Amino acid sequence: MVKIPVTIDLSGQIEKQLPAELAGFIRTAGEITSGQGQSLYLVGGVVRDLLLGRANLDLDLVIEGSAIDLAHWLMQDKQGKITTHPHFNTAKLQWHKWDIDLTTARSETYARPGALPRVKPGPLSDDLFRRDFTINAMAVHLDPGRFGELIDLYGGMDDLKHKLIRILHEKSFIDDATRVWRGLRYEQRLGFKLEPVTLKLLKRDTDMLDTISGDRIRYELECILGEEFPEKALCRAEELGALAKLHPSLRSDRRLGKKFGKARGFAYPNLPPQGLYLALLTHSLTSGEIECLISYLRLPKSVAQIIRDTASIKARLESLADPGPAPSRIYHLLHGYAPLAIVATSFAADSPVARRHIELYLDKLRYIKPALNGNDLKEMGIAPGPQIKEILNLLREARLDGKVTSKQAEVELVREWMAERTL
């Protein structure tokens, strides 16, 4: 049922919450489109966050006209980059440090569940109705005569007030099951609840995640891992059956939350690298299960390597839990693996001894190297070839285990090695 629009003026929030440069930009954009007899709107998540008083600089502008033409108009006197997608009549502006999306108001239809939509130009009401949730289906007039006026056709304000996540129609999750993951993300980020009918439909339609490509699921997972506390959405996803659609063996519990907390402490003040989060999330999986997940999500090579290395190190945890290995033994157990995989293992390991040995490697052992180098060895009469590497490894082990502590002691060790070879 279409609700009566609520008349609320957000011009003050726009001026207060957006940087002056951006606020001025959208005023100018509204004036340009108005002068051409068209209307321009600020839409989506930024409108929601203006109402909630939350920071959001991801601007999404919708025009009842040509977004590509507007992009070229706006950038006539500015130094920036325009990226266009003529099939959808959309454009992205990269101007100074800002990214601004421009879209032609459109309606969407889906040929089959999970397919990308077919689009055609339409009125603003259709453009808002195609969106995922009511709280993201509001707009703000940018025309000079109505600048800042809220357009709320589908009850978004009421759902914000009652802290509810509500889809716009019964087939929403069937049309695009990525909305399952987005709903969980917004629910946990905002501290809201899925509205009862929406929750019922989400549970009904979780199997529709099988209609979505791994690339699109990976993007949704990356968005969740970019949240302040991603374990909240992952825990909710397990509760509602969505996490099992990534892989049936995945779990999100209090232990994962503690590991993610360690990752945040490690990366502070930045967000942890997503490869670290994924290594922790997949730590309980077997190597075969990990390969299936990597293939399904088509993970980047660097991230896949971190996850694979974490699984390999996990197989060495029993050796790392030995209370008395020489430092050189610890070094050889961990050397060559991706540093983030080693970090992930230190957060996930149950054995305090193993954790202590991993931390010793990360803090000290990996930085130890001989004072002598290959050129020094050649000057001492060592022929180029595999012997150079053999001796350098010997020197590193001696350094690691405290058998030599100076360059001169290394020279003596090399001479001993040479003497043994001449006997």
C-alpha positions in Angstrom: 0.0 0.0 0.0 1.4 3.4 -1.0 1.6 5.7 2.0 1.1 9.5 2.0 4.5 11.3 1.7 5.7 12.9 4.9 6.7 16.6 4.4 10.0 17.0 6.2 12.8 19.5 5.3 16.3 18.0 5.4 18.1 21.0 4.0 19.5 21.8 7.4 20.8 18.2 7.8 22.4 18.4 4.3 24.3 21.5 5.2 25.3 20.2 8.6 26.2 16.6 7.8 27.8 16.9 4.4 31.0 18.7 3.7 30.4 22.2 2.3 32.0 21.2 -1.1 29.5 18.3 -1.5 26.5 20.3 -0.3 27.3 23.0 -2.8 27.8 20.4 -5.5 24.3 18.9 -5.1 22.7 22.4 -5.0 24.4 23.2 -8.3 23.3 19.9 -9.8 19.7 20.6 -8.7 19.9 24.1 -10.3 21.2 22.6 -13.6 18.5 20.0 -13.9 15.8 22.4 -12.9 16.9 24.8 -15.6 16.5 21.9 -18.1 13.0 21.2 -16.9 14.1 18.0 -15.1 14.1 16.9 -11.5 17.0 15.6 -9.5 16.9 13.7 -6.2 19.3 12.5 -3.5 18.3 8.9 -2.8 19.1 5.7 -0.8 21.4 5.2 2.1 22.6 8.7 2.4 18.9 9.9 3.0 18.5 7.2 5.6 21.7 8.3 7.4 20.8 12.0 7.2 17.6 11.1 9.2 19.6 9.0 11.6 22.4 11.6 12.0 25.0 9.2 10.8 28.0 10.0 8.6 27.6 8.9 4.9 29.5 10.4 2.0 28.3 7.9 -0.6 26.1 10.1 -2.7 23.5 8.6 -5.0 21.7 11.0 -7.3 18.7 10.0 -9.4 17.5 12.2 -12.3 14.2 11.9 -14.2 16.2 12.4 -17.4 19.6 11.3 -18.7 22.2 10.6 -15.9 25.0 10.5 -18.5 24.1 13.9 -20.0 23.9 15.3 -16.4 27.4 13.9 -15.6 28.9 15.7 -18.6 27.1 19.0 -17.7 28.3 18.8 -14.1 32.0 18.1 -15.0 32.3 20.8 -17.7 34.2 23.2 -15.4 35.7 20.6 -13.0 38.7 18.4 -13.0 37.5 14.9 -12.6 36.7 11.5 -14.2 33.4 10.3 -15.6 32.7 6.6 -15.9 29.5 5.7 -17.8 27.4 2.6 -18.3 25.1 3.4 -21.3 23.2 0.1 -21.0 21.8 1.2 -17.6 22.2 5.0 -18.3 24.3 5.5 -15.2 27.5 7.4 -14.5 30.0 7.7 -11.7 31.8 10.9 -11.0 35.2 10.9 -9.4 35.8 14.5 -8.4 38.6 15.5 -5.9 38.2 12.9 -3.2 34.5 12.3 -3.8 32.7 9.5 -5.7 29.2 10.4 -6.8 26.8 8.0 -8.5 24.3 9.3 -11.0 21.4 7.2 -12.1 18.4 7.6 -14.5 15.2 7.0 -12.7 14.1 3.5 -13.8 12.0 0.5 -13.2 13.3 -3.1 -13.1 12.0 -6.5 -14.0 13.7 -9.9 -13.4 13.6 -12.6 -16.1 14.3 -15.2 -13.4 15.3 -15.3 -9.8 18.9 -14.1 -9.3 19.2 -12.7 -12.8 20.5 -9.1 -13.2 17.4 -6.9 -13.8 16.1 -5.6 -17.1 15.8 -1.8 -16.7 13.8 0.9 -18.5 13.3 4.6 -17.7 10.5 5.2 -15.2 9.2 7.7 -12.7 10.9 8.3 -9.3 8.2 6.2 -7.6 9.2 3.1 -9.6 12.9 3.8 -8.9 12.3 3.8 -5.2 10.1 0.8 -5.3 12.9 -1.3 -7.0 15.1 -0.8 -3.9 15.8 -3.3 -1.2 14.2 -2.0 2.0 11.9 0.9 2.9 14.5 2.7 4.9 16.6 2.8 1.7 13.7 3.8 -0.5 13.4 7.5 0.4 14.5 10.5 -1.6 15.2 14.2 -1.1 14.3 16.9 -3.7 17.3 18.9 -5.0 15.3 21.3 -7.2 15.9 24.9 -5.9 12.2 25.4 -5.1 11.9 22.2 -3.0 15.5 21.7 -2.0 15.7 19.3 1.0 12.1 18.1 0.9 11.8 14.5 1.9 9.9 12.0 -0.3 8.8 8.9 1.6 6.4 6.9 -0.5 6.7 3.5 1.2 6.9 4.2 4.9 10.6 4.4 5.4 10.4 7.1 8.1 8.0 5.0 10.2 10.3 2.0 9.9 13.2 4.1 11.0 11.2 5.3 14.0 10.4 1.7 15.0 13.9 0.4 14.0 12.6 -2.1 11.5 14.1 -3.6 8.3 11.2 -4.2 5.9 11.2 -5.3 2.2 9.0 -3.5 -0.3 7.2 -6.5 -1.8 6.8 -10.2 -1.2 9.0 -11.3 -4.1 11.9 -9.1 -3.0 14.3 -11.9 -1.9 13.2 -14.1 -4.8 14.1 -11.4 -7.3 17.4 -10.7 -5.7 18.6 -12.9 -2.9 21.6 -10.7 -2.2 19.0 -8.7 -0.2 19.2 -11.5 2.4 22.8 -10.6 3.2 22.1 -6.8 3.0 19.2 -7.1 5.4 21.4 -8.9 7.9 24.1 -6.3 7.5 21.7 -3.3 8.0 20.0 -5.0 10.9 23.2 -5.4 12.8 24.9 -2.2 11.8 21.9 -0.1 12.8 20.8 -2.1 15.8 17.4 -2.7 14.1 15.2 -5.8 13.7 13.9 -7.6 10.6 10.2 -6.8 10.5 8.2 -10.0 11.2 6.8 -10.6 7.7 10.2 -9.7 6.2 11.9 -12.2 8.6 9.4 -14.9 7.6 10.0 -14.3 3.9 13.8 -14.2 4.4 13.7 -17.6 6.1 11.4 -18.9 3.3 13.7 -17.6 0.6 17.2 -18.3 1.9 17.5 -21.1 -0.6 17.3 -18.5 -3.3 20.9 -17.6 -2.5 21.7 -20.6 -4.7 20.6 -18.5 -7.7 23.2 -15.8 -7.1 26.7 -16.0 -8.6 29.7 -16.5 -6.4 31.1 -13.1 -7.5 28.0 -11.3 -6.2 27.9 -13.3 -2.9 31.6 -12.4 -2.5 30.8 -8.7 -2.8 28.1 -9.0 -0.1 30.5 -10.9 2.2 33.2 -8.2 1.6 30.6 -5.5 2.6 29.9 -7.4 5.8 33.6 -7.8 6.6 33.9 -4.0 6.1 31.5 -3.4 9.0 32.7 -2.4 12.5 31.6 -5.8 14.0 31.1 -8.2 11.1 30.7 -11.2 13.5 27.3 -9.8 14.5 25.9 -10.2 10.9 27.7 -13.5 10.5 26.2 -14.9 13.7 22.7 -13.8 12.6 23.4 -15.3 9.2 24.1 -18.7 10.8 21.0 -18.4 12.9 18.8 -17.8 9.8 20.6 -20.3 7.5 22.4 -17.9 5.2 25.9 -18.7 6.4 25.4 -22.4 5.6 24.8 -21.3 2.0 28.4 -20.1 1.9 29.5 -23.5 3.2 27.7 -25.9 5.5 30.7 -26.2 7.8 31.1 -22.5 8.5 30.3 -21.4 12.1 30.0 -18.0 13.7 30.0 -18.1 17.5 31.5 -16.4 20.5 34.9 -17.9 19.8 34.9 -16.3 16.3 33.8 -13.0 17.9 36.9 -13.1 20.2 39.2 -13.9 17.3 37.7 -11.0 15.2 38.3 -8.8 18.3 41.9 -9.8 18.3 42.1 -9.0 14.6 40.7 -5.5 15.3 43.3 -5.0 18.0 46.0 -6.0 15.6 44.9 -3.6 12.9 43.8 -0.7 15.0 43.1 2.1 14.1 42.4 0.6 10.7 39.9 -2.2 9.9 41.5 -5.6 9.7 42.5 -6.8 6.2 39.6 -9.0 4.8 42.1 -11.8 4.2 42.7 -12.0 8.0 39.0 -12.1 8.8 38.4 -14.8 6.1 41.3 -16.9 7.4 39.7 -16.8 10.9 36.2 -17.5 9.6 37.4 -20.6 7.6 39.9 -21.8 10.2 37.7 -24.8 11.1 37.3 -26.0 7.5 39.4 -28.8 5.9 41.7 -28.0 3.0 39.2 -29.5 0.6 36.3 -27.4 2.0 38.5 -24.3 1.7 39.2 -25.1 -1.9 35.5 -25.4 -2.6 34.8 -22.0 -0.9 37.7 -20.3 -2.7 36.4 -21.6 -6.1 32.8 -20.6 -5.3 33.6 -17.1 -4.2 36.3 -16.7 -6.8 38.5 -15.1 -4.2 41.5 -13.0 -5.3 44.8 -14.9 -5.4 46.3 -13.0 -2.5 43.3 -13.7 -0.2 43.1 -17.3 -1.3 46.8 -17.8 -0.5 46.3 -16.4 3.1 43.5 -18.9 3.6 45.4 -21.8 2.2 48.5 -20.9 4.2 46.4 -20.7 7.4 45.2 -24.2 6.8 48.7 -25.5 6.2 50.0 -23.9 9.4 47.1 -25.4 11.3 48.5 -28.8 10.3 51.7 -27.8 12.1 50.2 -26.6 15.3 51.0 -29.9 17.1 54.7 -29.3 16.4 54.4 -25.7 17.4 52.8 -26.7 20.7 56.0 -28.7 21.6 57.4 -26.8 24.6 61.0 -27.2 23.7 61.8 -26.6 20.0 64.9 -24.7 19.1 64.2 -21.3 17.6 65.4 -22.5 14.3 62.8 -25.2 14.4 60.1 -22.6 15.0 61.5 -20.6 12.1 61.3 -23.5 9.7 57.8 -24.4 10.7 56.5 -20.9 9.8 58.9 -19.4 7.3 57.5 -18.9 3.8 53.9 -18.5 4.8 51.9 -15.3 4.2 52.4 -13.1 7.3 48.6 -12.6 7.7 48.1 -16.4 7.8 50.6 -16.7 10.6 48.9 -13.9 12.5 45.5 -15.6 11.9 46.9 -18.9 13.3 48.2 -17.1 16.4 44.6 -15.8 17.1 43.0 -19.1 16.4 45.4 -21.5 18.1 44.1 -23.2 21.3 47.5 -24.0 22.7 49.2 -21.2 24.7 52.6 -22.7 23.9 51.9 -22.6 20.1 50.7 -19.0 20.4 53.8 -18.1 22.3 56.0 -19.7 19.6 54.1 -18.0 16.8 54.4 -14.6 18.5 58.2 -15.2 19.0 58.5 -15.8 15.2 56.4 -12.7 14.4 58.1 -10.4 16.9 61.7 -11.6 16.5 62.7 -14.7 14.6 61.6 -13.7 11.2 63.8 -10.6 11.3 67.0 -12.5 12.2 69.5 -13.0 9.3 73.2 -13.6 9.0 75.7 -10.7 9.0 77.5 -12.3 6.0 75.9 -12.2 2.6 76.6 -14.1 -0.7 79.3 -11.7 -1.8 81.1 -12.1 1.5 81.1 -15.9 1.0 82.4 -15.6 -2.5 85.3 -13.5 -1.2 86.0 -16.2 1.3 86.4 -18.7 -1.6 83.0 -20.3 -1.7 82.1 -21.1 -5.3 78.8 -19.6 -6.7 76.0 -22.2 -6.7 73.8 -24.1 -4.2 76.6 -24.0 -1.6 76.0 -20.3 -1.0 72.4 -20.9 -0.1 73.3 -23.9 2.1 75.8 -21.8 4.1 73.5 -18.8 4.5 70.9 -21.2 5.9 73.5 -22.7 8.2 74.4 -19.2 9.4 70.8 -18.2 9.9 70.2 -21.3 12.0 73.3 -20.6 14.1 72.1 -17.0 14.6 68.5 -18.2 15.5 69.8 -20.7 18.1 72.4 -18.3 19.6 75.4 -20.3 18.4 76.9 -17.2 16.8 76.3 -13.6 17.8 78.8 -11.7 15.7 80.1 -11.3 12.2 83.5 -12.7 13.2 81.8 -15.8 14.8 80.0 -16.3 11.4 83.4 -16.1 9.6 84.8 -18.8 11.9 81.8 -21.0 11.3 82.2 -20.7 7.6 85.9 -21.6 7.9 85.0 -24.7 9.9 82.5 -25.7 7.2 85.2 -25.2 4.5 87.7 -27.2 6.5 85.3 -30.1 6.9 84.8 -30.2 3.1 88.5 -30.4 2.4 89.1 -33.4 4.7 
